[in-house]
C-alpha cells in the first residue's frame, strides 16, 4: 500500500482498504493558514479492537502551485488508545 501511495496510485491505496469502515468519522473544527501552509484542526472517531475511541489531530500541509509538498500529522489520543 505504501508503494502504491509513493507512486501516486490512489485507486490501489483505496483498493487495499477493507469495506465496512462506516464507523470512522472526521470532524474538522478549524483551518489555519499562512503563505504556504494550511493546517486542519479536528477530531477523529472510530473503533479500535472493538472499543470506541477518538483522537484530536492537527494535519499540516505545505502547498506550492496547488500541490501538497509535505504533510505532517500531530495527534492527541484519548485514554482508550493508551489503555491497550
C-alpha positions in Angstrom: 0.0 0.0 0.0 2.8 2.4 0.8 4.5 1.6 -2.5 1.2 2.5 -4.3 0.9 5.7 -2.3 4.5 6.6 -3.2 3.9 6.2 -6.9 0.6 8.2 -6.6 -1.7 5.2 -7.4 -4.6 6.3 -5.1 -7.1 3.7 -6.6 -4.6 1.0 -5.5 -4.3 2.5 -2.0 -8.1 2.7 -1.6 -8.4 -0.9 -3.0 -6.2 -2.2 -0.2 -8.7 -0.9 2.5 -11.4 -3.1 3.8 -15.1 -2.3 3.1 -17.3 -1.5 6.1 -15.3 1.3 7.7 -18.5 3.3 8.2 -17.8 3.8 11.9 -14.8 6.1 11.2 -15.5 9.8 11.2 -13.5 13.0 11.0 -14.8 16.4 12.2 -12.7 19.4 11.2 -13.2 22.2 13.7 -11.0 24.9 12.2 -8.5 25.7 9.4 -5.4 27.9 9.9 -3.3 29.1 7.0 -0.2 31.1 6.2 1.5 31.8 2.9 2.3 28.2 2.0 0.8 26.1 4.9 -2.7 25.0 5.7 -3.5 23.3 9.0 -6.8 21.5 9.7 -7.6 21.0 13.4 -10.2 18.4 14.3 -11.2 15.1 15.9 -11.4 11.6 14.5 -13.6 8.9 15.9 -13.8 5.1 15.3 -13.5 1.6 16.7 -10.1 0.1 17.6 -10.1 -3.5 18.6 -13.8 -3.4 19.3 -13.5 -0.3 21.6 -15.0 3.0 20.5 -12.3 5.6 20.7 -11.2 9.0 19.3 -8.3 11.4 19.0 -7.6 15.0 18.3 -5.4 15.9 15.4 -3.8 18.7 13.5 -3.0 18.0 9.8 -0.4 20.4 8.4 0.0 20.7 4.6 2.8 22.6 2.8 1.4 23.6 -0.6 3.0 25.2 -3.7 1.4 25.7 -7.1 -1.7 23.9 -6.0 0.0 20.6 -4.9 0.9 19.3 -1.5 4.7 19.2 -1.0 4.7 18.0 2.7 2.3 16.6 5.2 2.6 16.3 9.0 0.1 14.8 11.4 0.0 15.6 15.1 -2.3 13.5 17.3 -3.6 13.6 20.8 -5.1 10.1 21.5 -7.8 9.8 24.1 -7.3 7.5 27.1 -8.9 4.4 25.5 -6.0 4.3 23.0 -3.4 4.3 25.8 -5.0 1.5 27.8 -4.3 -1.2 25.2 
